[in-house]
Amino acid sequence: MEIFKKNWLFLFLVIGLTIFLQYLPFLYHLRQTPPDRVYLGAERYTPDYYIYLFYTNQGALNRVSVADFYTNEPHEEAFVHVEYLVMGKIGAQIGLGVVTTFYLFRSLFLIIYLLLSFWFIAKFFKDLGWQRITFLFSIFWGGIFWPTTERGLIFKTFFDFYQPPDLINRLTFEPHKLMGMSLFLLLLFYSLSFYENYQKYNLSQRIRRFVLLLLFALLGGLIHGITIISLIFTVVFYLLSKSLLVLFNKEKIRLLWQPALLMFLLFLVMISPIFYWQQVFSQNPVWYQVFKYWEGYFVQIDSKAPLTPTLGGFFIVLGPLILLSLIGVRKLLTEHKNLGLLLISFLTSNLFLFFYGYIFLGTSKHRYYQTPYLLVWSILAVYGLRTVFSYLRSKLNFSQATSYYLILATHPQRLSKLKFAMAGVACFLLLSVGLPSIKQGFEKQFSQFGKPPSLELLAYPTKGMYRGFLWLKDHSRTNDVILSLPTVGNIIPAIPGRRVLVGDYVHSYLYAKKLPLVQKFFKGEMTLGEAENFLNKEKVNFVFVSVEEKALGDLSSYASLLQNVYQNDETAIYKIK
């Protein structure tokens, strides 16, 4: 805690700035909301956002496991994203809606991640100045632009496919990703500490520390599997490198096998949720559809496309951080041999997973942006900066320099101020290189939904639609099935928390088969008998008619089947008779 006391003002200002930047896209979209619309908090990847709200709403409904409300098909509930269930329960207990709960916890987990990042950095640097510079690098580095002539001469960033590592995307990570990265740092450091200090602990200390590691590992596996996969490979590379260093020392090998065996048990606990999910996904058609989509999207599409980014692109985007990191490796290994070896193991595993792991693991290379890799590069880069400054100072001959340097030689205490002034200038210049990427991050966020009147209903439902959602929440049962088009179907599980026939195209079982039938119903093209059979077969309880459904056609031919139970200027809700 001493490290936080010494830096409380710096941390307060920097974390305050990051939270402001985190909320800036939200405030921008909120400000441009037209008078007849409601903004529900979506910033990007709108369907994904409603999926996370849906998980949160499951907790608010006091559920202990997740039932997929994006389908009306019966299926086994599962422990998927349990952290959102906990968030929803806490939010409901203190009277918060799901949107407020989501954003509150996202900020909370951002603060936790940033504090843990600073704590992790402090393990490498005793000097406050270097700690702060590294911390700023890890947050504000934005990558390097490169020229392209796609639409005239413009500049764009590498990694522009799935999750660009610009500032805004990093700070607006979903809560489970921020939690995953926080657990990654804790597990990474304490796994190393347990392994290296195993012989120093007594039996009680070993049991206590190992049980704590097991709990963190299980939590990490449940929350963010990508984090755990990356962590496992990091520790494996670390153990291999340590073993190679003592390959011919029988005594040291004898001391290593017991903690290494415990680390193997720790790995099994880490990946146990993955085996659980595989079991659930493989046995239930509803969850299996979700699994197959992810597998197809992340393996088949990626494997057919060129590797994006290229190996050169990966290094170019890091720019000076790469060069400084290469310079700083030796100094890091000299000052912190084990920690340095751990960071190198992390970068090795991250590169391995990024470029090749998706082939074997069935996950996208782009998913490995969601680990604290920029934090590690930043630590190495600052060691490189220190090496460069040490070299320059050793070559300066103060006795023959200008009067300015003569003064410094006469007053050596000023060297410290010069050192940090140089470091501050270097930090500013390096961060400035990434500012265009930060600018592009804002532009992407702000242009996500266009401008009125072309704003999409999914991001900005009308006020009439929203009042209909609230009516459903108060006048329907949790397991009631609501029939609507996919736009409304994306929102209903998230806001009123009810089941839909079609919504998110990944989670809605047999989406491609059911959507044409839903469209045919709202166009009024079904006969009365076909409509009755359709509604009965799908166990529909309510029909939600918003401006989008009205635009398709007229439901008057189904009047004998539907009872109007709610009506406003824009929305009608019918109950099946």
Secondary structure by P-SEA (a helix, b strand, c coil): caaaaacaaaaaaaaaaaaaaaaaaaaaaaaaccccccccccccaaaaaaaaaaaaaaaaacccccccccccbbbbbccccaaaaaaaaaaaaacccaaaaaaaaaaaaaaaaaaaaaaaaaaccccaaaaaaaaaaacccbbbbbbbccccccccccccccccccaaaaaaccaaaaaaaaaaaaaaaaaaaaaaacccccaaaaaaaaaaaaaaaaaaaaccaaaaaaaaaaaaaaaaaaaaaacccaaaaaacaaaaaaaaaaaaaaaaaaaaaaaaaaccaaaaaaaaaaaaaaccccccccccccaaaaaaaacaaaaaaaaaaaaaaaacaaaaaaaaaaaaaaaaaacccccccccccccccccaaaaaaaaaaaaaaaaaaaaaaaacccccccaaaaaaaacccaaaaaaaaaaaaaaaaaaaaaaaaaaaaaaaaaacccccccccccccccaaaaaaaaaaaacccccbbbbccaaaaaccccccbbbbcccccccccccccaaaaaaaaaaccccaaaaaaaaaaacccbbbbcaaaaaaccccccccccccccccccbbbbccc
